[in-house]
Amino acid sequence: MTLDVISHNPTNNKSPEFVFVLLHGWGANYHDLIALIPMLNLPSCLFLFPNAPYLHPQVPGGRAWYELDNNNEGISASLDQFYRWLLSLEDTTNLPLSKTFVGGFSQGGAMSLDVGLQLPVAGVISLSGYLHFEPTSDRNPFPPTFMSHGTQDAVIPIESARVARKKLENVGVNLTYHEFDIGHEIIPAQAHLIHDFILKVVA
């Protein structure tokens, strides 16, 4: 199970100490979140940006992890492909999953929660994301999880994040949660909080 991936080696020119997989949102592609690298300021990190497997139906050059307008068509295959690809990373990066963070924006944030919370990864990061599944405590222990969302988000309403927060906390997820007075976007303040979250986990 392979995915097309853009890889950015550590900016300190040393062997990576950990991996950060970042998934783009619906209609974007694997170039979309590369601009986060300088904002995150993680010089010892290997960044991996996978491209979603499906062409977007309206956006030229855009990709989708699954169809939003047709009962989430393709979601099961996409989740399975991403799950298997993550398991293969230990062989390609020479780092264990316990040194791998999984994150994403919007649809990519939802994918990160769905798959990352099933695996012994270092942490899960969801920006403007949401839950597809009903979390249950029998999946514990969960990796540390970071969520952030805009209160003015007109694409994924803030209530989706608040519902997800309550469900995850109720089953024992160690959740760091932040809201910002923004729309469906990522701002530097969120990147700074992710930086702190990751360094706390790897310390």
C-alpha positions in Angstrom: 0.0 0.0 0.0 1.9 3.1 -1.2 1.0 6.8 -1.4 2.7 9.5 -3.3 4.6 11.5 -0.8 6.7 14.7 -0.6 9.5 14.3 1.9 11.4 17.1 3.7 14.5 16.1 5.6 15.5 17.7 8.9 16.7 21.3 8.5 19.6 20.7 10.9 21.1 18.2 8.3 21.2 15.4 10.9 19.4 12.1 11.0 15.7 12.7 12.0 14.7 12.2 15.6 11.1 11.9 14.8 8.6 11.9 11.9 5.6 14.2 11.3 3.1 13.0 8.7 0.7 15.8 7.6 -2.5 15.2 5.6 -4.0 17.9 3.4 -7.7 18.7 3.2 -10.4 18.0 0.6 -9.5 19.7 -2.7 -5.9 20.5 -1.8 -2.9 18.3 -2.4 0.4 17.3 -0.9 1.9 20.7 -1.5 -0.7 22.5 0.6 0.8 22.2 4.1 4.5 22.5 3.3 4.4 26.1 4.3 3.9 24.9 7.9 7.5 23.7 8.1 9.2 27.0 9.1 6.3 27.9 11.4 6.5 24.6 13.3 10.3 25.1 13.8 11.1 21.4 14.3 14.7 21.2 12.9 15.2 17.5 13.8 11.9 16.4 12.2 11.4 14.4 9.0 8.2 15.8 7.4 6.1 13.6 5.1 3.2 15.0 3.1 1.1 12.2 1.4 -1.1 12.9 -1.5 -4.7 11.7 -1.1 -5.5 8.8 -3.5 -8.6 10.2 -5.3 -8.8 13.1 -7.8 -11.1 15.9 -6.6 -14.2 16.1 -8.7 -14.2 19.9 -9.1 -10.7 21.3 -8.3 -8.0 20.8 -11.0 -4.9 19.3 -9.3 -6.9 18.8 -6.1 -7.1 15.5 -4.3 -9.6 13.9 -1.9 -9.3 11.2 0.8 -12.9 10.3 0.1 -16.0 11.8 -1.4 -17.9 14.3 0.7 -21.0 14.5 -1.4 -21.8 10.9 -1.9 -22.1 9.2 1.4 -18.3 9.3 2.1 -17.6 7.0 -0.9 -14.1 5.7 -0.8 -13.5 6.3 2.9 -13.0 2.6 3.9 -10.4 2.0 1.2 -8.6 5.3 2.0 -8.5 4.6 5.7 -7.2 1.1 5.1 -4.5 2.4 2.7 -3.4 5.1 5.1 -3.3 2.6 8.0 -1.2 0.1 6.0 1.1 2.9 4.7 1.8 4.1 8.3 2.7 0.6 9.4 5.2 0.5 6.5 6.9 3.7 7.6 9.1 2.0 10.2 11.0 0.2 7.4 11.3 3.3 5.2 12.2 5.8 8.0 14.1 3.5 10.3 12.1 5.1 13.1 9.4 3.3 15.2 5.8 4.4 15.2 6.4 5.7 18.7 8.5 8.4 17.1 5.9 9.2 14.4 3.3 12.0 14.7 0.2 11.9 12.5 -1.7 15.1 11.7 -3.8 16.9 9.2 -6.2 19.7 8.3 -9.9 19.4 7.7 -10.6 16.1 5.9 -6.9 15.2 6.7 -7.5 16.0 10.3 -10.4 13.6 10.4 -8.3 10.9 8.7 -5.6 11.5 11.3 -8.0 10.9 14.2 -9.5 7.9 12.6 -6.3 6.1 11.9 -3.8 7.6 14.4 -5.9 6.7 17.4 -5.8 3.1 16.4 -2.0 2.9 16.3 0.9 3.3 18.9 2.1 6.6 17.3 3.8 9.4 19.2 0.8 11.7 18.9 -2.2 12.8 16.8 -2.8 16.3 15.6 -6.1 17.4 14.1 -6.7 21.0 12.8 -10.3 21.8 11.8 -11.0 18.1 11.9 -13.8 15.9 13.1 -14.6 12.3 14.0 -16.1 9.6 11.7 -16.1 6.9 14.4 -17.6 6.4 17.8 -14.5 6.1 20.1 -14.6 3.4 22.8 -12.5 3.0 25.9 -11.4 -0.5 24.9 -9.0 1.0 22.4 -7.0 2.6 25.2 -4.1 3.4 25.6 -4.5 6.2 23.1 -1.7 8.4 21.9 -1.6 12.0 23.1 -3.8 14.1 20.9 -3.9 17.8 19.9 -7.0 19.4 18.4 -7.5 23.0 17.3 -10.5 24.6 15.5 -11.8 28.0 14.5 -15.0 29.3 16.2 -15.9 31.0 12.9 -15.3 28.0 10.7 -18.0 27.9 8.1 -16.8 24.6 6.5 -16.5 22.4 9.5 -18.5 24.0 12.3 -16.9 24.4 15.7 -19.6 22.1 17.2 -18.0 19.2 15.3 -14.8 19.8 17.2 -16.6 20.3 20.6 -18.5 17.0 20.1 -15.3 15.2 19.2 -13.5 16.7 22.2 -16.2 15.4 24.6 -16.3 11.9 23.1 -12.5 11.6 23.1 -12.1 12.8 26.7 -14.9 10.5 27.8 -13.0 7.4 26.6 -9.7 8.6 28.2 -7.8 10.3 25.4 -5.1 12.7 26.8 -6.4 15.7 24.7 -4.9 19.1 24.3 -7.6 21.3 22.8 -7.6 24.9 21.6 -10.2 27.2 19.9 -9.3 30.3 17.9 -11.5 33.2 16.6 -10.7 32.2 13.0 -12.4 30.5 10.0 -11.3 27.4 8.1 -7.6 28.1 8.2 -4.3 27.6 10.0 -2.6 30.5 11.7 1.0 30.7 13.2 -0.4 30.6 16.7 -1.6 27.1 16.1 1.7 26.0 14.7 3.5 27.4 17.8 1.1 25.3 20.0 1.8 22.2 17.9 5.5 22.8 18.3 5.2 22.9 22.1 2.9 19.8 22.1 5.4 17.8 20.0 8.4 18.8 22.0 6.6 17.9 25.3 5.8 14.5 23.9 9.3 13.7 22.7 11.0 15.0 25.8 
